[in-house]
Amino acid sequence: MRKPRPIAVLCLAAMAAGAGPATRVKDLVDIEGVRDNQLLGYGLVVGLNGTGDKRQTVFSAQSLSNLLARMGVRVDPTAILVRNTAAALVTATLPAFAQPGSKLDITVAAIGDASNLQGGLLVLTPLKGVDGQVYAVAQGSVVTGGFVAGRGGNSQTVNHPTAGRVPEGAIVERVAPSVEPRALVKLQLRQEGYAAAARIAHAINAHFNATDAPLARAENSGLVTVQTPAEWKARPVEFIAELEDLMVDTDRPPRVVINERTGTIVMGRDVVIAPVTILHGALTVEVMTAMAIAPSGPGGKTAAVPQVSTTATAAPAKNISLNPGASIEDLVRALSAIGSTPRDIIAVLQGLRAAGALQAELEVI
């Protein structure tokens, strides 16, 4: 039988539903047009210690042949058998307003049957955006977060040695396709909410004394538009910095986050549970197989015969009663006291949510 895993519970002193602590506008919104861009490239990692692609990966041999052809060396791809080369995809994130000459971190991942990229060198690789334009070039030594020890069937692999990073391995060659806000600044809320949008607009209008002719307007639950005042139009960067530093009261809705894979429960301490009675039992089924030696024919020959036994044990259900005003912390402590596993607690929380007794959002990740 699998032993129950320890319960990992994080109780956060979160506020109940309503206005929470003041937060900077910068931490609540993103500015439309100021965004990151994903880059992608295809390249070769060389210098591997016999852990590169094998003959079955035909495109790595073709890529190596094309690379050598650009250097004046003509080689038939079908005649190449090099196991210190691996084909890889290279990805990077291009920040907004990145200027030529800036450096980016890149991620390199093998796409063939290479077993290890440790010690490899990524050769010059162009990185393209979604529009097909080259925005950066990448090259450098690959640093993997894993390794392989041993050979053949007697080996041990730690983490993923077929993927790695090259810190500052890419150089920006083209300005990022970003749109700098001018007369109209659009603020996109990271977490949609009508109350949050209205509070942000009110805070902006109050700060710039624009109550008669409002500068900011909440278009919907996820967008606030701001007109740049005449005295700030020549200084758009300073105006956006002024907007981002404003403090706004935010909503902190009670939420319980459950990770069933790791048995982790993250919750607010002030999450309230309605009066409820919980009845939770346990059923254990154990199947055991033992090998017994028995005669199988004439001549005294014997053979191993499996002996299967099955037992089922039903533990008595345990009762938990919660008083009015009980919090989620009280519930988890009570369930832990009677020996509940993380899976049991998750099942109870889901049942409480379905019954309407858990006054919080339940998110399972």
C-alpha positions as CSV (number, residue, x, y, z in Angstrom):
1,M,0.0,0.0,0.0
2,R,1.2,3.5,-0.7
3,K,1.9,5.5,2.4
4,P,0.1,8.8,2.7
5,R,2.2,11.8,1.8
6,P,2.8,14.6,4.2
7,I,0.3,17.5,4.0
8,A,1.8,20.8,2.9
9,V,-0.5,23.6,3.8
10,L,0.2,27.3,3.4
11,C,-2.0,29.7,5.3
12,L,-1.8,33.3,4.0
13,A,-3.3,36.1,5.9
14,A,-5.4,37.2,3.0
15,M,-8.2,39.7,3.4
16,A,-11.8,38.7,3.0
17,A,-13.8,39.9,0.0
18,G,-13.7,43.7,-0.2
19,A,-11.1,46.4,-0.4
20,G,-7.6,45.1,0.3
21,P,-4.3,46.9,0.8
22,A,-3.2,49.6,-1.6
23,T,-1.3,48.4,-4.6
24,R,0.6,50.3,-7.3
25,V,-1.1,50.6,-10.7
26,K,2.1,49.2,-12.2
27,D,1.4,45.9,-10.4
28,L,-2.2,45.7,-11.7
29,V,-2.1,46.7,-15.4
30,D,-0.1,46.3,-18.6
31,I,0.2,49.1,-21.1
32,E,-1.2,48.2,-24.5
33,G,1.6,48.1,-27.1
34,V,4.4,47.6,-24.5
35,R,4.8,43.8,-24.6
36,D,7.3,41.0,-25.0
37,N,7.8,39.1,-28.2
38,Q,8.6,35.4,-28.7
39,L,11.6,34.5,-30.9
40,L,12.3,31.1,-32.4
41,G,15.3,29.7,-34.3
42,Y,16.7,26.4,-35.6
43,G,20.4,25.7,-35.1
44,L,23.1,23.1,-34.5
45,V,24.8,22.2,-31.2
46,V,28.4,20.9,-31.8
47,G,31.2,19.6,-29.6
48,L,29.2,16.9,-27.9
49,N,30.9,13.8,-26.6
50,G,29.2,11.2,-28.8
51,T,25.8,12.1,-27.4
52,G,24.5,13.8,-30.5
53,D,21.9,12.8,-33.1
54,K,22.2,9.4,-34.8
55,R,21.7,8.5,-38.4
56,Q,17.9,8.2,-37.9
57,T,17.7,12.0,-37.5
58,V,18.3,12.9,-41.1
59,F,17.7,16.7,-40.8
60,S,20.7,17.2,-38.5
61,A,23.0,15.7,-41.2
62,Q,21.4,17.9,-43.8
63,S,21.8,21.0,-41.6
64,L,25.4,20.2,-41.1
65,S,25.9,19.7,-44.8
66,N,24.3,23.1,-45.5
67,L,26.5,24.7,-42.9
68,L,29.6,23.3,-44.4
69,A,28.5,24.3,-47.9
70,R,28.2,27.9,-46.9
71,M,31.9,27.6,-45.8
72,G,33.0,26.2,-49.1
73,V,33.0,22.5,-48.1
74,R,30.8,20.2,-50.2
75,V,29.7,17.0,-48.4
76,D,26.9,14.6,-49.2
77,P,24.5,14.5,-46.3
78,T,24.1,10.7,-46.7
79,A,27.8,10.2,-46.2
80,I,27.9,12.1,-42.9
81,L,28.0,10.1,-39.6
82,V,28.8,12.7,-36.9
83,R,27.6,12.0,-33.4
84,N,28.9,15.1,-31.7
85,T,26.3,17.3,-33.5
86,A,22.6,17.7,-32.5
87,A,19.8,19.7,-34.1
88,A,18.0,22.0,-31.7
89,L,15.3,24.6,-31.4
90,V,16.3,27.9,-29.9
91,T,13.8,30.2,-28.1
92,A,14.1,33.6,-26.5
93,T,11.9,36.5,-25.3
94,L,12.5,39.9,-26.8
95,P,11.5,42.7,-24.4
96,A,9.6,45.8,-25.4
97,F,11.8,48.5,-26.8
98,A,14.9,46.3,-26.9
99,Q,17.7,48.1,-28.7
100,P,20.3,46.6,-31.1
101,G,23.2,45.4,-29.2
102,S,21.2,44.3,-26.1
103,K,21.8,40.7,-25.0
104,L,19.1,38.1,-24.3
105,D,19.1,34.7,-22.5
106,I,18.2,31.8,-24.7
107,T,16.9,28.3,-24.3
108,V,18.2,25.4,-26.4
109,A,16.3,22.1,-26.7
110,A,17.2,19.0,-28.8
111,I,14.6,18.0,-31.3
112,G,16.3,14.8,-32.6
113,D,17.5,11.7,-30.7
114,A,20.5,13.3,-29.0
115,S,20.8,12.0,-25.4
116,N,22.8,14.9,-23.9
117,L,23.6,18.5,-24.8
118,Q,26.1,18.9,-21.9
119,G,29.3,20.7,-23.1
120,G,27.9,21.6,-26.5
121,L,28.3,24.8,-28.4
122,L,25.4,26.4,-30.2
123,V,26.7,27.8,-33.5
124,L,25.4,31.1,-35.0
125,T,21.6,30.8,-35.1
126,P,19.1,33.5,-36.4
127,L,16.1,34.1,-34.2
128,K,12.9,35.2,-35.9
129,G,9.7,36.7,-34.8
130,V,6.1,35.8,-35.8
131,D,6.5,38.1,-38.8
132,G,9.5,36.1,-40.2
133,Q,12.0,38.9,-39.5
134,V,15.3,38.2,-37.8
135,Y,15.5,40.1,-34.5
136,A,18.5,38.5,-32.8
137,V,21.3,36.0,-33.4
138,A,22.3,33.4,-30.9
139,Q,25.6,31.6,-30.2
140,G,27.4,30.3,-27.1
141,S,28.0,27.3,-24.8
142,V,25.0,25.4,-23.6
143,V,24.6,25.1,-19.9
144,T,22.3,22.1,-19.0
145,G,20.4,21.6,-15.7
146,G,20.9,17.9,-15.8
147,F,23.5,15.2,-16.5
148,V,24.0,11.6,-17.4
149,A,26.4,9.3,-15.5
150,G,27.4,5.8,-16.6
151,R,27.1,4.0,-19.8
152,G,24.7,1.6,-21.5
153,G,22.1,0.1,-19.2
154,N,24.1,1.1,-16.1
155,S,23.5,4.8,-16.2
156,Q,21.6,7.5,-14.2
157,T,19.9,10.5,-15.6
158,V,19.2,13.6,-13.5
159,N,16.7,16.3,-14.7
160,H,16.7,16.9,-18.5
161,P,20.1,17.0,-20.1
162,T,18.5,17.5,-23.6
163,A,17.6,21.1,-22.8
164,G,19.7,24.0,-21.6
165,R,20.3,27.7,-21.5
166,V,22.9,30.1,-22.8
167,P,23.0,33.2,-20.5
168,E,23.2,36.4,-22.6
169,G,23.7,34.1,-25.7
170,A,21.7,36.3,-28.1
171,I,22.4,39.8,-29.4
172,V,19.5,41.9,-30.6
173,E,19.9,43.0,-34.2
174,R,16.6,44.8,-34.8
175,V,14.4,47.1,-32.7
176,A,11.5,45.3,-31.1
177,P,8.1,45.9,-32.7
178,S,6.6,47.9,-29.8
179,V,4.1,50.8,-30.0
180,E,4.9,53.7,-27.7
181,P,1.8,55.3,-26.2
182,R,1.3,58.9,-27.0
183,A,-2.0,60.8,-26.8
184,L,-4.0,57.8,-25.6
185,V,-2.7,55.3,-23.0
186,K,-4.6,52.0,-22.7
187,L,-4.2,50.1,-19.4
188,Q,-5.0,46.4,-19.6
189,L,-5.9,44.9,-16.2
190,R,-4.0,41.7,-15.5
191,Q,-7.0,40.4,-13.5
192,E,-10.3,41.6,-14.8
193,G,-12.8,43.3,-12.5
194,Y,-15.3,46.1,-12.8
195,A,-14.5,47.4,-9.3
196,A,-10.7,47.4,-9.9
197,A,-11.1,49.2,-13.3
198,A,-13.4,51.9,-11.7
199,R,-10.9,52.4,-8.8
200,I,-8.0,52.8,-11.2
201,A,-9.9,55.4,-13.3
202,H,-11.0,57.3,-10.1
203,A,-7.4,57.3,-8.7
204,I,-6.0,58.7,-11.9
205,N,-8.7,61.5,-12.2
206,A,-8.2,62.4,-8.6
207,H,-4.4,62.6,-8.9
208,F,-4.5,64.9,-11.9
209,N,-7.5,67.0,-10.7
210,A,-9.5,66.0,-13.6
211,T,-12.9,65.5,-12.0
212,D,-14.7,67.9,-14.3
213,A,-13.2,66.6,-17.5
214,P,-12.0,63.1,-16.6
215,L,-8.8,61.9,-18.2
216,A,-9.3,58.2,-17.3
217,R,-12.3,56.1,-18.3
218,A,-13.1,52.5,-17.5
219,E,-14.1,51.1,-20.8
220,N,-14.9,47.6,-19.4
221,S,-13.7,45.2,-16.7
222,G,-10.4,44.8,-18.4
223,L,-9.5,48.1,-20.0
224,V,-8.9,51.7,-18.7
225,T,-8.2,54.4,-21.3
226,V,-6.3,57.6,-20.2
227,Q,-6.0,60.8,-22.2
228,T,-2.5,62.4,-21.9
229,P,-2.9,65.9,-20.5
230,A,-1.6,68.8,-22.7
231,E,1.3,69.6,-20.2
232,W,2.5,66.0,-20.4
233,K,2.3,65.3,-24.1
234,A,5.9,66.2,-24.6
235,R,6.9,63.9,-21.8
236,P,5.1,60.6,-22.4
237,V,7.6,58.5,-20.5
238,E,7.3,60.7,-17.3
239,F,3.5,60.6,-17.6
240,I,3.4,56.8,-17.7
241,A,5.8,56.6,-14.8
242,E,3.5,58.9,-12.9
243,L,0.5,56.7,-13.7
244,E,2.4,53.5,-12.6
245,D,3.3,55.0,-9.2
246,L,-0.3,55.7,-8.2
247,M,-1.7,53.6,-5.3
248,V,-5.1,51.9,-5.7
249,D,-7.2,49.8,-3.3
250,T,-7.6,46.4,-4.7
251,D,-10.0,43.5,-4.2
252,R,-8.7,40.4,-2.6
253,P,-11.3,37.7,-3.1
254,P,-10.9,34.7,-0.9
255,R,-9.4,31.8,-2.8
256,V,-8.1,28.3,-2.1
257,V,-5.5,26.8,-4.5
258,I,-5.0,23.1,-4.6
259,N,-2.2,21.2,-6.3
260,E,-3.2,17.5,-6.2
261,R,0.0,16.3,-7.7
262,T,2.2,17.6,-4.8
263,G,-0.5,17.6,-2.1
264,T,-0.1,21.4,-1.5
265,I,-3.0,23.6,-0.4
266,V,-2.6,27.4,-0.4
267,M,-5.4,29.3,1.2
268,G,-6.3,32.6,3.0
269,R,-6.6,32.4,6.7
270,D,-9.8,34.4,6.8
271,V,-11.7,32.2,4.4
272,V,-15.0,31.4,6.2
273,I,-16.9,28.1,6.2
274,A,-20.6,27.9,6.8
275,P,-21.9,25.6,9.6
276,V,-21.5,22.1,8.2
277,T,-21.0,18.5,9.3
278,I,-18.5,16.3,7.4
279,L,-18.6,12.5,7.4
280,H,-15.6,10.9,5.7
281,G,-14.6,7.2,5.8
282,A,-11.8,5.1,4.3
283,L,-11.8,1.8,2.5
284,T,-8.5,-0.1,2.1
285,V,-8.2,-2.9,-0.4
286,E,-5.0,-5.0,-0.3
287,V,-4.1,-7.7,-2.9
288,M,-1.1,-9.9,-2.1
289,T,0.6,-12.5,-4.4
290,A,2.9,-15.1,-3.0
291,M,4.8,-17.7,-5.0
292,A,4.5,-21.3,-3.8
293,I,6.4,-24.4,-5.0
294,A,4.1,-27.2,-6.1
295,P,4.6,-30.5,-8.2
296,S,3.6,-30.0,-11.8
297,G,3.9,-33.4,-13.3
298,P,5.5,-36.9,-13.2
299,G,9.2,-37.3,-12.4
300,G,9.1,-35.0,-9.3
301,K,9.1,-31.8,-11.4
302,T,8.0,-28.7,-9.5
303,A,6.9,-25.2,-10.6
304,A,6.1,-21.9,-9.0
305,V,2.4,-21.4,-8.6
306,P,1.1,-17.9,-7.6
307,Q,-1.1,-17.7,-4.5
308,V,-3.3,-14.7,-4.5
309,S,-5.1,-13.4,-1.4
310,T,-7.4,-10.3,-1.3
311,T,-8.4,-8.5,1.9
312,A,-10.6,-5.4,2.3
313,T,-10.7,-3.3,5.4
314,A,-13.3,-0.5,6.0
315,A,-12.2,2.0,8.6
316,P,-15.0,3.6,10.6
317,A,-16.0,7.0,9.4
318,K,-14.8,9.9,11.4
319,N,-17.0,12.9,12.1
320,I,-16.0,16.6,12.2
321,S,-18.3,19.3,13.3
322,L,-17.5,22.9,12.7
323,N,-18.9,25.8,14.6
324,P,-20.3,28.9,13.0
325,G,-17.6,31.3,11.9
326,A,-15.0,28.5,11.4
327,S,-12.2,29.3,9.0
328,I,-10.5,27.1,6.4
329,E,-7.5,26.9,8.7
330,D,-9.7,25.3,11.4
331,L,-11.0,22.8,8.9
332,V,-7.5,21.7,7.7
333,R,-6.2,21.4,11.3
334,A,-9.2,19.2,12.2
335,L,-8.7,17.0,9.2
336,S,-5.0,16.7,9.8
337,A,-5.7,15.7,13.4
338,I,-7.7,12.7,12.4
339,G,-5.0,11.5,9.9
340,S,-6.5,12.7,6.6
341,T,-4.2,12.6,3.6
342,P,-3.9,15.4,1.1
343,R,-6.2,13.6,-1.3
344,D,-8.8,13.3,1.5
345,I,-8.6,17.0,2.2
346,I,-8.9,17.9,-1.4
347,A,-12.0,15.7,-1.7
348,V,-13.5,17.4,1.3
349,L,-12.8,20.9,0.0
350,Q,-14.4,20.1,-3.3
351,G,-17.4,18.7,-1.6
352,L,-17.8,21.8,0.6
353,R,-17.6,24.0,-2.5
354,A,-20.3,21.9,-4.2
355,A,-22.5,22.1,-1.1
356,G,-22.1,25.9,-1.0
357,A,-20.4,25.8,2.4
358,L,-17.0,27.1,1.3
359,Q,-17.2,30.8,0.8
360,A,-14.2,31.1,-1.5
361,E,-13.0,30.4,-5.0
362,L,-11.6,26.9,-5.4
363,E,-8.8,26.6,-8.0
364,V,-7.2,23.2,-8.8
365,I,-3.9,23.3,-10.7
